[in-house]
Amino acid sequence: MLKDYLEKLKEKINENKKLTLIIAVGFLGILLISVSEAKSVKQEKQEETTTEAFQSSNEQYTAKLEEKLTDLLSSIENAGQVKVMVTLKSSDENIYAVNENIKNENDSNSYSNNYVIIDNKNEKEGIMLKVLEPQVQGVAVVCSGGDNPIVVSDITDAVTAVLGIGSNKVSVSKMK
């Protein structure tokens, strides 16, 4: 029964060229849809990888900063055991080369920016001038000598000098 049906269908397809064209276009549509789905999945994976790399980069930067601060602050007299936590306000920022074009010489606000692009192995990339490190939002320090005002002052001074942040962004507490 199925065999007979398939044979009749095959005969109709061979006889009717419009039907053949419609079936071919249908298969082509299915193929295009599956290719576009594969591309979108690939793009999503690339975006996830980029986000993970970004988060990993910030976490590594923070961990390195905390480690260096812990080493420094534990060497302050009477500080004792020290734990440090650093929070970031922003991530690192890439600064790219830009051509500025003034459209109207009489109007100082009339200009446009065009990024300087180079072609590297058929991939276009902007010329990066510099990378700005992430901005520190605040630092919490917990130490054994956190109840001594002199130690608190010394730690606050050290952190503000090293990171270039205000003393209101540094908290020093006694460890339990």
For each residue, the residues with C-beta under 8 A, 3 or more apart:
1: 4 5
2: 5 6
3: 6 7
4: 1 7 8
5: 1 2 8 9
6: 2 3 9 10
7: 3 4 10 11
8: 4 5 11 12
9: 5 6 12 13
10: 6 7 13 14
11: 7 8 14 15
12: 8 9 15 16 19
13: 9 10 16 19 20 23
14: 10 11 20
15: 11 12
16: 12 13 19 20
17: 20 21
18: 21 22
19: 12 13 16 22 23
20: 13 14 16 17 23 24
21: 17 18 24 25
22: 18 19 25 26
23: 13 19 20 26 27
24: 20 21 27 28
25: 21 22 28 29
26: 22 23 29 30
27: 23 24 30 31
28: 24 25 31 32
29: 25 26 32 33
30: 26 27 33 34
31: 27 28 34 35
32: 28 29 35 36
33: 29 30 36 37
34: 30 31 37 38
35: 31 32 38 39
36: 32 33 39 40
37: 33 34 40 41
38: 34 35 41 42
39: 35 36 42 43
40: 36 37 43 44
41: 37 38 44 45
42: 38 39 45 46
43: 39 40 46 47
44: 40 41 47 48
45: 41 42 48 49
46: 42 43 49 50
47: 43 44 50 51
48: 44 45 51 52
49: 45 46 52 53
50: 46 47 53 54
51: 47 48 54 55
52: 48 49 55 56
53: 49 50 56 57
54: 50 51 57 58 91
55: 51 52 58 59
56: 52 53 59 60
57: 53 54 60 61 91 92
58: 54 55 61 62 88 91 92 134
59: 55 56 62 63
60: 56 57 63 64
61: 57 58 64 65 88 92 133 134
62: 58 59 65 66 86 87 88
63: 59 60 66 67
64: 60 61 67 68
65: 61 62 68 69 86 136 163
66: 62 63 69 70 84 85 86
67: 63 64 70 71
68: 64 65 71 72
69: 65 66 72 73 84 86 139 141 159 162
70: 66 67 73 74 82 83 84
71: 67 68 74 75
72: 68 69 75 76 158 162
73: 69 70 76 79 82 84 141 143 155 158 159
74: 70 71 79 80 81 82 143
75: 71 72 79
76: 72 73 79 145 151 154 155 158
77: 151 154
78: 145 148 150 151
79: 73 74 75 76 82 143 144 145 151 154 155
80: 74 143 144 145 175
81: 74 143 144 175
82: 70 73 74 79 141 142 143 144
83: 70 141 142 143 175
84: 66 69 70 73 139 140 141
85: 66 139 140 141
86: 62 65 66 69 136 138 139
87: 62 136 137 138 139
88: 58 61 62 91 134 135 136 137
89: 134 135 136 137
90: 93 134 135
91: 54 57 58 88 134
92: 57 58 61 131 132 133 134
93: 90 131 132
94: 128 130 131 132
95: 128 129 130 131 132
96: 115 116 126 127 128 129
97: 115 116 126 127 128 129
98: 113 114 115 116
99: 113 114 115 116
100: 111 112 113
101: 111 112 113 114
102: 105 110 111
103: 107 110 111 112
104: 107 110
105: 102
106:
107: 103 104 110
108: 111
109:
110: 102 103 104 107
111: 100 101 102 103 108
112: 100 101 103
113: 98 99 100 101
114: 98 99 101
115: 96 97 98 99 126
116: 96 97 98 99 126 127
117: 124 125 126 127
118: 124 125 126 127
119: 122 123 124
120: 123 124 125
121:
122: 119
123: 119 120
124: 117 118 119 120
125: 117 118 120
126: 96 97 115 116 117 118
127: 96 97 116 117 118
128: 94 95 96 97 131
129: 95 96 97
130: 94 95
131: 92 93 94 95 128
132: 92 93 94 95
133: 61 92
134: 58 61 88 89 90 91 92
135: 88 89 90
136: 65 86 87 88 89 139 163 165 169
137: 87 88 89 169
138: 86 87 165 169 170 171
139: 69 84 85 86 87 136 159 163 165 169 170 171
140: 84 85 171 173
141: 69 73 82 83 84 85 146 155 159 170 171 172 173
142: 82 83 146 172 173 174 175
143: 73 74 79 80 81 82 83 146 151 155 172 173 174 175
144: 79 80 81 82 174 175
145: 76 78 79 80 148 151 174
146: 141 142 143 151 152 172 173 174 175
147: 174
148: 78 145 151 152
149: 152 153
150: 78 153 154
151: 76 77 78 79 143 145 146 148 154 155 172
152: 146 148 149 155 156 172
153: 149 150 156 157
154: 76 77 79 150 151 157 158
155: 73 76 79 141 143 151 152 158 159 170 172
156: 152 153 159 160 167 170 172
157: 153 154 160 161 167
158: 72 73 76 154 155 161 162
159: 69 73 139 141 155 156 162 163 165 170
160: 156 157 163 164 165 166 167 169 170
161: 157 158 164
162: 69 72 158 159
163: 65 136 139 159 160
164: 160 161
165: 136 138 139 159 160 169 170
166: 160 169 170
167: 156 157 160 170
168:
169: 136 137 138 139 160 165 166
170: 138 139 141 155 156 159 160 165 166 167
171: 138 139 140 141
172: 141 142 143 146 151 152 155 156
173: 140 141 142 143 146
174: 142 143 144 145 146 147
175: 80 81 83 142 143 144 146
176:
